[in-house]
């Protein structure tokens, strides 16, 4: 199975010069742009990024939006409706599924 979304579905992104990338073990609050800060501006910035990829830049992408609905430890979907838990195997087969952006 495959699950595909546009690149702007990523929750947060940051573009840095080589050697200036953020510490991924730290809090990324305030780093780069977040989709929740305004969708229209975020989509425009993501389109600009997509049109100007560079091997001289470091791209950091954060994707956590689905984590409130998918329990990867128990391989269940939850939180869609109060009290409902759904075995992920019944929808997409055995883990792992791959998210590619």
C-alpha positions in Angstrom: 0.0 0.0 0.0 1.0 3.6 -0.5 -0.1 6.8 1.1 0.8 10.0 -0.8 0.3 13.6 0.2 1.6 16.9 -1.2 4.9 18.2 0.3 3.1 21.0 2.0 1.4 18.4 4.2 4.6 18.2 6.2 4.1 20.0 9.5 7.3 22.1 9.7 10.3 22.7 7.5 13.6 24.6 7.7 16.2 25.4 5.1 19.8 26.1 6.3 23.2 26.6 4.9 25.5 23.6 5.3 26.8 23.6 8.9 24.0 25.8 10.1 21.3 23.1 10.3 19.3 22.8 13.6 20.2 20.3 16.3 17.6 17.5 15.8 18.0 16.4 19.4 16.7 19.7 20.7 13.3 21.5 20.7 12.6 22.7 17.1 10.1 25.4 18.4 10.6 28.5 16.4 12.8 26.8 13.8 11.7 27.3 10.2 8.1 27.5 9.2 5.1 25.6 10.6 1.9 24.9 8.6 -0.2 25.9 11.7 1.2 29.5 11.5 -0.8 30.1 8.3 -1.6 27.6 5.5 -1.6 30.0 2.6 1.9 31.5 3.4 3.2 28.0 4.2 2.1 26.5 0.9 3.6 29.4 -1.0 6.9 28.9 0.9 6.9 25.2 0.2 6.2 25.8 -3.5 9.2 28.2 -3.6 11.3 25.6 -1.8 10.2 22.9 -4.3 11.2 25.1 -7.3 14.6 25.8 -5.9 16.2 22.6 -4.4 19.9 23.0 -3.9 22.7 20.7 -2.9 24.2 23.6 -1.0 21.4 23.6 1.5 20.2 21.3 4.3 16.5 20.6 4.4 14.8 19.6 7.7 11.2 18.3 7.5 9.0 17.5 10.5 5.9 15.4 10.2 3.9 14.7 13.4 0.3 15.5 12.4 -0.9 11.9 12.1 0.7 10.8 15.4 -2.5 11.7 17.3 -4.3 9.1 15.2 -1.7 6.3 14.7 -0.3 4.2 17.5 2.7 2.6 15.8 3.7 0.6 18.8 0.3 -1.3 18.9 -0.3 -0.7 15.1 -3.7 0.8 15.7 -5.7 3.8 14.4 -7.3 5.7 17.3 -8.8 9.1 18.1 -10.8 9.4 14.9 -14.0 8.8 16.9 -14.1 8.7 20.7 -13.4 5.2 22.0 -12.8 3.7 18.6 -9.6 1.7 18.1 -9.0 0.0 14.7 -6.4 -2.6 13.9 -4.1 -1.0 11.2 -3.6 -4.5 9.7 -7.2 -4.4 8.5 -6.6 -1.3 6.5 -3.1 -1.4 5.2 -1.6 -4.8 6.1 1.3 -5.6 8.4 3.7 -2.9 9.5 5.7 -1.1 8.5 4.2 1.4 6.2 6.5 4.0 4.7 5.9 7.8 4.6 7.8 9.4 1.9 7.9 13.1 1.3 
